[in-house]
Amino acid sequence: MSQIKIIISVEFTDAPGARYITDGPKSGEEFYNELLKPRFIVAKEKNQKLLVDLDNTWGYASSFISGSFGRLSKEFGQEDAMRHLDLKSEDDPLLKKKIFDEIKKQYNEQEDTADN
């Protein structure tokens, strides 16, 4: 499977913000709408991986991760998110785990809500 890429520090910002656009610039919601969702759709349609390069930034607030990667899981499901998403984080190796944990958490919360 080949890969489509997003290099956050080059294509979006080196200082990711909070969750929502209303919270300030370069939010997780903005990243999701402008880059993550459109490229994820292309990767999924082509049965490819979307590689998101997380390096060379000042770091990621949990709200940014939830507002972007968590939302991806809610909209497309955990299975597709995990199948078509690859992460590169040499600056902070634990960041990949945090994001994949968020994908699982958001999907599980959605499933729990649907069951009630």
Summary of the structure (lengths in Angstrom):
residues: 116
radius of gyration: 13.3
end to end distance: 37.8
largest distance: 42.3
contacts: 368
relative contact order: 0.18
helix: 60%
strand: 12%
